[in-house]
Amino acid sequence: DRSRKGRLLCLLGLVGSALALSTPWLSAYSLFFDFLSHFTLHYVIAAVAFLIGYFMPRARVLAASLIIGAGIAAIAWWPQYVSQHPAAPIALKQGERQLRLMTFNTWLGNKDWQAVTAEIRRHDPDVVTLIEFGKEKRKTFDALKKDYPHSVHCIEKIFCHMAIISKYPLYDVETRNIWKGPAYIRARLGKNFGRTYIYGLHSTRPPFVRSQIVQLQAMAKRLHSVPGHKIVMGDFNSTPYARLLSQFARHNALKRITYLPTWPANWGPFPQLAIDHVFLSSDMRALNKAWIGQSAGSDHYPTIVDVAIKVSP
């Protein structure tokens, strides 16, 4: 009857969700599973929903479907809530300097440079990496010149389209767009921050997982040759559940301090995947939990966080 059929469907859904939860471990054997692992949080929600539905006296499939819908909505609500209810920041220690970071994939299809400019001003970061920042948004540099007198970019280069703007001087600039690794832009902050390098990067996207692994391995090798503090941020097109990010962090002794979903932003306030990240070298620390801003016409939300850098006398 209908009740028995609903229980069977919930059981099959529960088994399927449980198998899907194994994808982070199975990714060691196949890159296909690494791609599927991005949705681990969704699999957890589905498993809970089908488990509850299985034990419901009636309307089992409907109950499971409603719980899954509510869970997906909760994923979208979570970063908004965290960003609107920030925790008290951690105090600086002796010898540390504070730096507010922002990384924002502004989307090449987004022509609203005024909205992007206003969003940067609203959060008042010290350093910003701008990804998918094309020539059509060049006016942002002039509009922010007073607050951000220092900027470097590769917006003229094909497959690069990135920029770093800063309140502090930038030195040792380097950009790479067509090589084995991802497109990136690099600059060193002034002497007040010791030897601190800022990297903005943009990895290729799924389902090209093999290319992503090759790119991040090449980037990891390049970072090894750079001394001093390192801040690496941008659009990794990978979530914390995939082995891509864990391998990248481990090979460079970096720690990821971001976790909130930032994509997609062009379907309303409904982000589902955390793919924009900030990594710090081990001699740095986050002073608060990262938060997201407004999309400003992009398909990503910007990520902002305050960090402490230990500066030698």
NUNUVEX-404023 format. One record per atom (N, C-alpha, C, O): x negated, y negated, z. Coordinates in steps of 0.2 Angstrom, whole numbers, plus 2048, in hexadecimal, padded with zeros to 3 digits. Each point is the difference from the previous one (the first is absolute). Example, Ala and Ser with C-alpha at 12.3 -4.5 7.8 and 13.67 -1.06 7.14 Angstrom:
<nodes>
7BE81C827 8047FA800 7FC7FA800 7FB801803 8077FA7F9 7FC7FA801 8047FB803 7FD7FA801 
</nodes>
This chain:
<nodes>
7FC806800 8047FA800 7FC7FA800 7F9800800 80A7FA800 7FC7FA800 7FC7FF806 7FA7FD7FF 808805807 7FB7FF805 7FA804800 7FB7FE802 8068087FC 7FA8057FF 7FB7FD7FA 7FA800801 8097FD7FA 7FC7FE7FB 7FC7FA802 7FA7FF7FE 8097FC806 7FD7FA803 7FA802804 7FB7FD800 806808804 7FB803805 7FA8027FB 7FA7FF802 8088057F9 7FA8037FC 7FC7FA7FC 7FA801800 80A7FA7FE 7FC7FB7FD 7FC7FC805 7FA7FE7FE 808801808 7FC7FD805 7FA804802 7FB7FD801 80680A7FF 7FA804801 7FB8007FB 7FA7FF801 8098017F8 7FB7FF7FB 7FC7F9800 7FA8007FF 80A7FB803 7FD7F9800 7FB800806 7FA7FD7FF 807806806 7FB801806 7FA8037FE 7FB7FE802 8068087FB 7FA8047FE 7FC7FC7FA 7FA800801 8097FD7FB 7FD7FC7FB 7FC7FA803 7FA7FE7FE 8097FE807 7FD7FB803 7FA802804 7FB7FD800 806809803 7FA803804 7FA8017FC 7FA7FF802 8088047F8 7FA8027FB 7FD7F97FE 7FA8007FF 80A7FB800 7FD7FA7FD 7FC7FD805 7FB7FC7FF 806805808 7FC7FD805 7F9803800 7FC7FD803 8038087FA 7F98037FF 7FC7FD7FB 7FA8027FF 8097F97FD 7FC7FE7FA 7F97FC802 7FB8017FD 8057FC809 7F97FD802 7FB805801 7FA7FF7FE 808807804 7FB805801 7FE8047F9 7FB8027FF 80B7FF7FD 7FF8037FA 7FC7FC7FB 7FE8027FB 8017F7806 7FD7FC7FC 7F88027FF 7FD7FE7FB 80180580A 7F98037FF 7FF8057FB 7FA8017FD 80C802800 7FF8057FB 8037FD7F9 7FE8037FB 8067F8805 8037FE7FA 8017F8801 8037FE805 7FB7FE7F6 8017F9800 8087FE7FF 8027FB802 80280A7FB 8077FF800 8037FF807 8047FC801 7FA808804 8027FF806 7FE7FA804 8047FD804 7F68007FA 7FE7FA803 8057FA7FD 8027FC804 8008057F6 8057FB7FE 807801804 8037FB802 7FF80B7FF 806801804 8007FE807 8057FE803 7F5802800 7FF7FE807 8027F9801 8017FE806 7FF7FE7F5 8027F9802 8077FF803 8017FB803 80380A7FC 807800802 801804807 805802801 7F57FF803 801804806 8057FE805 804804802 7FC7F57FF 8057FD804 8078027FE 805801804 7FC7FF7F6 8078017FD 802808801 806801801 7F58037FE 801807802 802801807 804805801 7F97F8803 802800808 8077FF801 804803803 7FE7F77FA 8077FE800 8058057FD 805802803 7F98017F7 8048057FD 801806805 805803800 7F57FF803 800806804 8057FF806 803805802 7FC7F6801 8047FE806 8088007FE 804803803 7FD7FA7F7 8077FF7FE 8038077FE 806801802 7F68037FB 8038077FE 801804806 804805801 7F77FA804 801804806 8067FE804 804805803 7FD7F57FE 8067FE803 8078027FC 804802803 7FB7FD7F6 8068027FC 801808801 806802800 7F5802801 801807800 804802807 8048047FF 7FC7F8806 803802806 8077FC801 803800805 7FE7FB7F6 8077FD800 8058057FF 8008057FD 8067F9807 8068057FF 8038007F9 8038047FD 7FD7F6800 8027FF7F9 7FD7FA7FC 7FC7FD804 8058027F6 7FD7FB7FC 7F97FF801 7FD7FB801 80080B7FE 7F9801802 7FB7FC7FA 7FC7FC802 8068057F8 7FC7FD7FB 8017F8800 7FB7FC7FF 80B802802 8017F9801 7FD7FD806 7FD7FB7FF 803808806 7FC7FE806 7F87FF7FF 7FD7FB801 80180A7FB 7F98007FF 7FE7FB7FB 7FB7FC800 8098037FB 7FF7FA7FB 8017F9803 7FC7FC7FF 808803806 8017FA803 7FA7FF805 7FD7FA800 80080B803 7FA7FF804 7FA7FE7FC 7FC7FC802 8038087F8 7FB7FE7FC 8007F97FD 7FB7FC800 80B8027FE 8017F97FE 7FE7FB806 7FD7FB7FF 805807807 7FF7FB806 7F8800801 7FD7FB802 80080B7FD 7F9800801 7FC7FC7FB 7FB7FD802 8078047F8 7FD7FB7FB 8017F9801 7FB7FC7FF 80B802803 8017F9802 7FC7FE806 7FD7FB801 80180A804 7FC7FF806 7F97FE7FE 7FD7FC803 8018087F8 7F97FF7FD 7FF7F97FE 7FB7FC801 80A8017FB 8007FA7FE 8017FA805 7FD7FB800 807807805 8017FB806 7FA800804 7FE7FA803 7FE80B7FE 7FA800805 7FB7FB7FF 7FF7FC804 7FE8037F6 7FC7FB7FF 8027F9801 7FD7FB802 80A8047FC 8037F9801 8007FF808 7FF7FA802 80380B802 8017FF807 7F97FF803 8007FB804 7FB8097FA 7FA7FF803 7FD7F97FF 7FD7FD804 8048007F6 7FE7FA7FE 8037FA803 7FD7FB801 809806801 8047FB803 800800808 8027FB803 7FB80A7FF 7FF801808 7F8802801 7FF805802 7FD7F67FD 7F9802801 7FE800807 8037FD805 7F88087FC 7FE801807 7FB7FA802 7FD7FD7FB 80180280B 7FB7FB802 7F98027FE 7FF806800 7FE7F67FD 7F98027FD 7FB801806 8017FE805 7FA8067F9 7FB802805 7FB7FA800 7FE7FD7FB 80080280B 7FB7FB801 7F98017FD 7FE8067FF 7FF7F57FE 7F98017FE 7FB801805 8017FE806 7FA8067F9 7FB801804 7FA7FB7FF 8007FD7FB 7FB80380A 7FA7FC7FF 7FD8027F9 7FE8067FF 8007F57FD 7FC8017FA 8048027FA 7FE8017FB 8097FF806 8048017FA 8037FA7FD 8017FB804 8018067F6 8047FA7FD 8068037FC 8008067FE 8057F6802 8068037FE 8017FE7F8 7FE7FB7FE 8058097FE 8017FF7F9 8078037FE 801806802 8037F67FC 8078027FD 7FF8027F9 7FE7FC7FC 80480B802 7FF8027FA 8078017FD 805801803 7FB7FE7F6 8078027FC 7FE8037FA 7FB7FD7FC 808808802 7FF8037F9 8078007FD 805802803 7FC7FC7F7 8067FF7FC 7FF8027F9 7FD7FD7FC 807809802 8018017F9 8057FC7FE 806801801 7F97FA7FB 8057FB7FE 8048027FA 8047FC7FE 7F98097FE 8048037FA 7FF7FC7FA 8017FA800 7FC8097FB 7FF7FC7FA 8067FE7FD 8007FA7FC 806809805 8067FE7FD 8037FA804 8057FD7FE 7F8801807 8037FB804 7FD7F97FE 7FA7FF801 80A7FD7FD 7FD7F97FD 8017FA806 7FE7FB7FE 805807807 8027FB805 7FA7FE805 800803805 7FB7FA7F8 7FA7FE804 8027FC806 7FC800805 8097FB7FA 8027FC806 802804806 7FF7FF806 8058077F9 802804805 7FA804804 800800806 7FC8027F5 7FA803803 7FC7FB804 7FD802806 8027F87F8 7FC7FB804 8047FE806 7FC800805 80A8007FB 8047FF806 7FF805805 8007FF806 8008077F8 7FF806804 7FA800804 7FF802806 7FB7FD7F6 7FA7FF803 7FF7FB805 7FE801806 8057F97F9 8007FB805 804802806 7FE7FE806 8078057F9 805802806 7FC804805 801800806 7FA8057F8 7FD804804 7F97FD802 7FD802805 8017F97F8 7F97FD801 7FB804802 7FC800805 8028057F6 7FA804801 7FA7FD7FF 8007FA7FD 7FA809805 7FA7FD7FF 7FD8027F9 7FD7FC7FD 80480A801 7FE8037FA 8068047FD 803804804 7FE7FB7F6 8058047FC 7FD8037FA 7FC7FE7FC 806809803 7FE8037FA 8078017FC 805802802 7FA7FB7F8 8068007FB 7FF8057FB 7FB8007FC 80A805803 7FF8057FB 8067FF7FB 8057FD801 7F98057F9 8057FF7FA 8017F9800 8067FE7FF 7F57FE801 8017F8800 7FD7FE7FA 7FA7FF7FF 80B8007FC 7FE7FE7F9 7FF7F97FF 8017FC805 7FE8027F5 7FF7F97FE 8067FB801 7FF7FA801 80780A7FF 8067FC800 8017FD807 8047FB802 7F8807803 8007FE807 7FA7FC802 7FF7FF806 7FD7FF7F5 7FA7FC801 8017F9804 7FC7FE804 80A7FF7FC 8027FA803 800801808 7FF7FB803 80180B7FF 800801807 7F97FE803 8007FD806 7FB8047F6 7F97FD803 8007F9801 7FE7FE805 8057FE7F6 8007F9801 8057FE806 7FE7FB804 8088087FD 8047FF805 7FE801807 8027FD805 7F98087FB 7FE802807 7F97FD801 7FC802805 8017FA7F7 7F97FE800 7FE7FD806 7FB801803 80A7FB800 7FE7FC806 7FF805806 7FC7FF804 8098067FD 7FF805805 7FB8057FF 7FD803804 8027FF7F5 7FC8067FE 7FB7FD7FB 8018017FA 7FA7FB808 7FB7FD7FB 7FC8057FD 7FD7FE7FB 803808807 7FB8057FD 8048067FD 804803803 7FA7FE7F7 8048067FC 7FB8037FB 7FC7FC7FD 80680A802 7FC8047FA 8068047FD 805802803 7FA8007F7 8058047FC 7FD8037FA 7FA7FF7FE 80A806800 7FF8037F9 8068007FC 8018057FD 8037F6803 8068007FD 8008007F8 8048017FD 7F67FD801 7FF8007F9 7FE8077FD 8008017FA 7FD80480A 7FE8067FE 806805800 804800804 7FC8047F6 8058057FF 7FF805806 7FB802802 80B800800 801806805 7FD7FD807 7FE805804 8017F57FD 7FD7FE807 8057FC803 804802805 7FE7F77F9 8057FC803 800800807 805802803 7F67FC800 8007FF808 7FC7FA802 7FD7FD7FC 80480180A 7FD7FA802 7FF801808 804803803 7F87F9800 7FF7FF807 8007F8801 7FC7FD7FD 808801808 8007F9802 7FF800807 802805804 7FA7F67FE 7FD800807 8007F9803 7FE7FB7FC 80380480A 7FE7FA804 7F97FF801 7FE7FB802 7FE80B7FD 7F97FF802 7FC8027F9 8038037FB 7F77FA805 7FC8017FA 7FF8087FE 800804804 8007FD7F5 7FF8077FE 7F98007FC 7FF7FB7FC 7FE80A805 7F98017FC 8008077FD 804804801 7F67FE7FC 7FF8067FD 8068037FC 802806802 8017F77FA 8068027FD 7FE8057FA 7FB8007FD 80A805803 7FF8067FB 8078027FE 804801805 7FD8007F5 8068037FD 7FF8067FC 7FB8007FC 809805804 7FF8067FB 8078027FE 805800804 7FC8017F6 8068027FD 8008067FC 805804801 7F67FD7FB 8008067FC 7FA804802 7FA7FF7FD 807806807 7FA804803 804807803 8068017FF 7F6803804 803806802 8047FF806 805804801 7FA7F7803 8057FE806 8057FC7FE 8017FE7FA 80380080B 8067FB7FF 7FD7F97FF 7FB7FE801 80A7FE7FC 7FE7F97FF 7FF7FD807 805801804 7F67FB7FD 8007FD807 7FC7F97FF 7FD7FE7FB 8047FE80A 7FD7F9801 7FD800807 803802804 7F77FB7FC 7FC800806 7FD7F9802 7FE7FD7FB 80280180B 7FD7FA802 7FE801807 803803804 7F77F97FE 7FE800807 8027FA803 7FF7FA7FD 803806809 8027FA804 7FA7FC802 7FA803800 8077F7802 7FA7FC802 7FD803807 802804803 7F87F87FF 7FC803805 804800807 7FE804804 8077F87FD 804800806 803807801 802801806 7FE8037F5 803807801 7FB8057FF 8028067FE 7F87F9803 7FA8057FF 8008027F9 8017FC7FB 7FE80A804 8008037F9 8068047FF 800806800 8057F67FF 8078037FF 8028007F8 8007FA7FD 80180B800 8028017FA 8088017FF 803804804 8007F97F8 8078017FE 8018037F9 7FD7FE7FB 806808805 8028037FA 8078007FF 804802804 7FE7FC7F6 8078017FD 8008057FB 7FC8007FB 808806805 8008057FB 8078027FE 8057FF804 7FB8047F6 8078027FD 7FF8077FD 7FD8007FB 805805808 7FF8077FE 8068017FB 8057FD800 7F98087FB 8058027FC 806804804 7FF801805 8068007F7 807802804 8018077FE 7FE8037FC 806801809 8028067FE 8058007FA 8037FB7FE 7FD80B7FE 7FE807802 7F98017FE 7FE806800 7FE7F57FF 7F98017FE 7FB801806 7FC7FC801 806809803 7FC801806 7F98027FF 7FC7FD804 8028077F7 7F98017FF 7FC7FA7FF 7FB7FF802 8087FC7FA 7FD7FA7FE 7FF7FC807 7FB7FD801 80A803803 8007FC806 7FA803805 7FC7FC803 80380B7FD 7FB803804 7F97FE7FD 7FC7FE804 8038027F6 7FA7FE7FD 7FE7F9801 7FB7FE802 80A7FD7FD 7FF7F9802 7FE7FF807 7FB7FC801 809807804 7FE7FE807 7FA804802 7FC7FD804 8028087F9 7F9803801 7FB7FC7FE 7FB7FF803 8067FE7F7 7FB7FB7FD 7FF7FA804 7FB7FD801 80B800802 8007FA804 7FD802806 7FC7FC803 80580A800 7FD802806 7F8800800 7FC7FD804 8028057F6 7F88017FF 7FE7F97FF 7FA7FE803 8097FD7FA 7FE7F97FF 8007FD807 7FB7FC801 80A805803 8007FC807 7FA803804 7FE7FC804 80080A7FB 7FA802804 7FA7FC800 7FC7FF804 8037FE7F6 7FA7FC7FE 8017F9803 7FB7FC7FF 80A802804 8017F9802 800800808 803803803 7F87F9800 7FF800807 8057FB803 8037FC7FC 7FE80480B 8047FB803 807802801 8028067FF 8027F5804 807801801 8048017F9 7FE7FD7FB 807807804 8038017FA 808800802 802804804 8017F87F8 808800800 8028027F9 7FE7FC7FB 805809804 8038037FA 807800800 803803804 8007F97F7 8087FF800 8028007F9 7FD7FD7FC 80A805803 8037FF7FA 8058057FF 803803804 7FE7FF7F5 8068047FE 7FC8077FF 7FD8017FA 80480480A 7FC8067FF 8058057FD 7FE8067FE 8087F8801 8058057FD 800807803 8018057FD 7FE7FB809 800806804 8027FF807 7FF7FB803 80580A800 8037FF807 7FB803805 7FC8047FE 8057FB808 7FC803806 801808800 7FB803803 80A8007FA 800807800 7FC8047FB 7FF806801 7FE7F67FA 7FC8037FB 7F9801802 7FE7FC804 7FF8097FA 7F9801802 7FB7FB7FD 7FA7FF801 8097FD7F9 7FC7FB7FD 7FD7FB805 7FA7FE800 80B7FF804 7FE7FB805 7FB802805 7FC7FD802 806809801 7FC803806 7F98027FD 7FB7FE804 8048047F6 7F98027FE 7FD7F97FE 7FA800802 8097FB7FC 7FD7FA7FF 7FD7FD806 7FB7FD800 809803805 7FF7FD807 7FA804803 7FB7FD802 8058097FD 7FB805804 7F97FF7FC 7FB7FF804 8058007F6 7FA8007FC 7FC7F9802 7FA7FF7FE 80A7FC804 7FD7F9801 8007FE807 7FF7FA802 80380B803 8017FE807 8057FA801 7FE7FB804 8078057F8 8057FA800 806803804 801806800 8037F5802 806802804 8067FC7FD 7FF7FA7FF 8068097FF 8067FD7FD 8047FD806 801803805 8017F67FA 8047FD805 8077FE7FE 8037FC803 7FF8077F7 8067FF7FD 804806800 7FE8057FE 8097FA802 804806800 8077FF7FD 8048047FF 7FE7F5801 8077FF7FE 8028007F9 7FB7FF7FB 80A804803 8038007F9 8007F97FD 8027FB803 7FB8057F7 7FF7F97FC 8038007F9 8017FB7FD 80180B801 8038017F9 806805800 7FF805804 8067FA7F8 8017FA7FB 8037FA804 804801804 7FB7F97F9 8037FA803 8057FD7FB 8047FC802 7FC8077F8 8057FD7FB 8078037FF 8047FF7FC 7FD806809 807803801 8037FD806 805804803 7FA7F67FF 8037FE806 7FB801806 7FA8037FE 8087FC808 7FB801806 800808801 803802805 7FA8027F7 801807800 7F98037FF 8008057FD 7FB7F9807 7F98037FE 800808803 803801805 7FA8037F8 800807802 7F9803801 7FF805803 7FC7F87F9 7F9803800 7FB7FB802 8007FA7FE 7FB808807 7FB7FC802 7FA8017FB 7FC805801 8037F77FB 7FA8007FB 7FC7FB800 7FB8007FC 8067FA807 7FC7FB801 7FC800807 804800805 7F58007FB 7FD801806 7FA7FC801 7FD7FD7FC 80180380B 7FA7FC802 7FC805804 802803804 7F77FE7FA 7FC804803 7FA7FC803 7FE7FB7FD 800806809 7FB7FD804 7FA805801 801805801 7F97F87FF 7FA804802 801801808 8037FC803 7F9809800 801802807 7FE7FA805 802801805 7FA7FA7F9 7FE7FB804 8057FA800 7FF7FB803 8078067FB 8067FB800 806804803 800806800 8057F5802 806803802 8067FB7FF 7FF7FB7FF 807808801 8067FD7FF 8027FD806 7FF803806 8037F67FA 8037FD806 807801801 8037FE806 8018047F5 807801801 8028057FA 7FC8027FC 80A800804 8038057FB 8017FC7FA 8037FA800 7FB8097FA 8017FC7FA 8087FF7FF 804804802 7FE7F77FA 8077FF7FE 8007FE7F9 7FB7FF7FD 80B801800 8017FE7F9 8047F9800 8037FE805 7FC7FF7F5 8037FA7FF 8068017FB 803805800 7FF7F67FC 8058007FB 7FD8017F9 7FA7FF7FF 80A8047FD 7FD8027F9 7FE7FB7FC 7FC8017FB 8077F9805 7FF7FA7FC 8008027F9 7FC7FD7FC 809807802 8018027F9 7FC8067FD 8008027FB 7FC80180A 7FC8067FE 803806801 806800803 7F88067FB 802806802 7FD803806 801806802 7FA7F6801 7FD802806 8027FB806 8017FA7FE 7FE808808 8007FB805 7F97FF802 7FC805800 8027F5802 7F97FF803 7FF803807 805801803 7F58017FE 7FE802807 7FB7FC803 7FC7FD7FD 806801809 7FC7FB804 7FE803807 804804803 7F67FB7FF 7FD802807 7FB7FC802 7FC7FD7FC 80380280B 7FA7FD803 7FB805802 802805803 7F87F97FC 7FA804802 7FB7FD803 8007F9800 7FC80A804 7FA7FD804 7FA8037FD 7FF8067FF 7FC7F57FF 7FA8027FE 7FA7FE805 8007FB802 7FC80A800 7FB7FF805 7FA7FD7FC 7FD8037FC 8027F6806 7FA7FD7FC 7FA7FF805 8017FE806 7FA8047F7 7F97FF804 7FF7F9801 8017FC7FC 7FB80280A 7FE7FA801 7FC7FD7FB 7FD7FA800 
</nodes>
